[in-house]
């Protein structure tokens, strides 16, 4: 495959799916090499054997596991059903926020790129007095110091050392 894919440093939320067309073992180092990059963040690049997904299937993995909209995956249902063996699922974060140009080569074959559903981070403001910065009531009393306990422990330790030394002196001729 000679098509190049440009990934900007600010790209976020894109998932790329590649099929791995080899019968040999394939790891993340091999994936990086086949993509034409030095390294990838393994936390954001999955190498999956499709048969291991059982009843979830690749379609379920992409929608439930990767957060890709179901209608986007459904549009590729026929192509996804034809895939056998291993696939690589690579998120934008796999390139550590660096502008990168991918030059996929054998044994990789690009299948599709999907967009992840953005997280809903909207929330309603909290309207309690403490959220507004007004706290009523007394401050808690200061915690007692542990200095007295520490002195007692050190004194007991010193007493044990002195008793041990005096016993040693009495025993030795």
C-alpha positions as CSV (number, residue, x, y, z in Angstrom):
1,X,0.0,0.0,0.0
2,X,1.6,3.3,-1.0
3,X,-1.1,5.7,0.3
4,X,0.2,8.0,3.0
5,X,-1.9,9.2,5.9
6,X,-1.0,12.6,7.5
7,X,-1.8,12.8,11.2
8,X,-1.6,16.3,12.7
9,X,-0.3,16.9,16.2
10,X,-3.7,18.0,17.3
11,X,-5.7,15.1,15.9
12,X,-8.0,13.6,18.4
13,X,-10.8,11.0,18.2
14,X,-9.9,9.1,15.1
15,X,-9.7,5.3,15.0
16,X,-7.9,3.6,12.1
17,X,-8.6,-0.1,11.3
18,X,-6.0,-2.2,9.5
19,X,-6.1,-5.8,8.6
20,X,-2.9,-7.7,9.2
21,X,-2.3,-10.1,6.3
22,X,0.3,-12.4,7.6
23,X,0.4,-15.8,9.3
24,X,3.4,-14.9,11.3
25,X,3.4,-13.4,14.8
26,X,3.0,-9.7,14.7
27,X,3.7,-7.3,17.7
28,X,3.6,-3.6,18.3
29,X,7.2,-3.1,17.1
30,X,6.2,-4.8,13.8
31,X,3.1,-2.6,13.7
32,X,5.1,0.5,14.0
33,X,7.6,-0.6,11.3
34,X,4.7,-1.5,9.0
35,X,3.2,1.9,9.5
36,X,6.5,3.6,8.7
37,X,7.0,5.2,12.2
38,X,9.6,4.8,14.8
39,X,7.3,3.8,17.7
40,X,3.7,3.9,18.8
41,X,2.0,4.1,22.2
42,X,0.9,0.5,22.8
43,X,-1.9,1.7,25.1
44,X,-3.7,3.1,22.1
45,X,-2.9,0.5,19.5
46,X,-4.6,-2.9,19.7
47,X,-3.7,-6.0,17.8
48,X,-6.7,-8.3,17.9
49,X,-7.4,-11.8,16.6
50,X,-11.0,-11.5,15.3
51,X,-11.9,-15.0,16.5
52,X,-11.0,-14.0,20.1
53,X,-13.8,-11.5,20.2
54,X,-16.4,-14.3,20.3
55,X,-20.0,-13.1,20.2
56,X,-19.0,-9.5,20.6
57,X,-17.4,-9.5,17.2
58,X,-15.4,-6.8,15.6
59,X,-18.5,-4.6,15.1
60,X,-19.3,-4.8,18.8
61,X,-15.6,-4.1,19.8
62,X,-15.6,-1.0,17.6
63,X,-18.9,0.4,19.0
64,X,-18.8,-0.7,22.6
65,X,-15.1,-0.9,23.2
66,X,-13.8,2.0,21.1
67,X,-16.9,4.3,21.3
68,X,-17.5,4.6,17.5
69,X,-21.0,5.5,16.6
70,X,-23.1,2.4,15.7
71,X,-24.3,3.9,12.4
72,X,-20.7,4.5,11.3
73,X,-19.8,0.9,12.0
74,X,-23.1,-0.4,10.5
75,X,-22.2,1.3,7.2
76,X,-19.1,-1.0,7.1
77,X,-20.8,-4.2,8.3
78,X,-20.3,-6.1,5.1
79,X,-16.6,-5.3,4.9
80,X,-16.0,-6.0,8.6
81,X,-17.8,-9.4,8.3
82,X,-15.3,-10.4,5.6
83,X,-12.3,-9.8,7.7
84,X,-10.5,-12.8,9.1
85,X,-7.3,-13.3,11.2
86,X,-5.8,-10.3,12.9
87,X,-6.6,-6.6,12.8
88,X,-4.9,-3.5,14.2
89,X,-7.1,-0.8,15.8
90,X,-5.1,2.4,16.3
91,X,-6.3,5.5,18.0
92,X,-5.0,9.0,17.3
93,X,-3.3,9.0,20.8
94,X,-1.0,6.2,19.6
95,X,1.2,8.9,18.1
96,X,1.7,10.8,21.3
97,X,0.5,14.1,20.0
98,X,3.2,14.4,17.3
99,X,2.6,15.2,13.7
100,X,3.1,11.9,11.9
101,X,2.9,10.6,8.3
102,X,1.9,7.0,8.1
103,X,3.1,5.0,5.1
104,X,1.4,1.6,5.7
105,X,3.0,-1.3,3.9
106,X,2.7,-5.1,3.9
107,X,1.4,-6.9,5.9
108,X,-1.0,-4.0,6.7
109,X,-4.0,-3.1,4.6
110,X,-6.1,-0.1,5.6
111,X,-9.8,-0.8,6.0
112,X,-11.4,2.3,7.4
113,X,-11.1,5.3,9.7
114,X,-13.8,6.1,12.2
115,X,-14.6,9.0,14.6
116,X,-15.0,8.3,18.3
117,X,-18.1,9.7,20.0
118,X,-16.9,12.7,22.1
119,X,-17.5,12.4,25.9
120,X,-20.4,14.5,27.2
121,X,-18.7,16.7,29.7
122,X,-21.5,19.2,30.2
123,X,-22.8,19.5,33.7
124,X,-25.2,21.7,35.7
125,X,-23.6,24.2,38.1
126,X,-23.7,23.4,41.8
127,X,-25.7,26.0,43.6
128,X,-24.8,25.2,47.3
129,X,-23.3,27.8,49.6
130,X,-20.0,25.9,49.8
131,X,-19.8,25.8,46.0
132,X,-20.1,29.6,46.0
133,X,-17.2,30.0,48.4
134,X,-19.2,30.7,51.6
135,X,-18.7,28.2,54.3
136,X,-20.4,28.7,57.7
137,X,-19.5,27.1,61.0
138,X,-16.5,26.8,63.2
139,X,-13.1,25.6,62.0
140,X,-12.2,22.2,63.4
141,X,-9.9,22.2,66.4
142,X,-6.2,21.8,65.7
143,X,-5.0,18.2,66.0
144,X,-2.9,17.4,69.0
145,X,0.8,17.1,68.5
146,X,2.5,13.7,68.5
147,X,5.6,15.1,70.1
148,X,4.8,13.6,73.6
149,X,4.2,10.1,72.1
150,X,7.5,10.3,70.2
151,X,9.3,11.3,73.4
152,X,7.9,8.4,75.3
153,X,8.9,6.0,72.5
154,X,12.4,7.4,72.4
155,X,12.7,7.2,76.2
156,X,11.5,3.5,76.2
157,X,14.0,2.7,73.4
158,X,16.8,4.3,75.4
159,X,15.8,2.4,78.5
160,X,15.8,-0.9,76.6
161,X,19.3,-0.1,75.2
162,X,20.6,0.8,78.7
163,X,19.2,-2.4,80.2
164,X,20.7,-4.5,77.4
165,X,24.1,-2.9,77.9
166,X,24.0,-3.4,81.6
167,X,23.0,-7.1,81.2
168,X,25.8,-7.6,78.6
169,X,28.3,-6.0,81.1
170,X,27.2,-8.4,83.9
171,X,27.4,-11.5,81.7
172,X,30.8,-10.9,80.2
173,X,33.9,-11.8,82.4
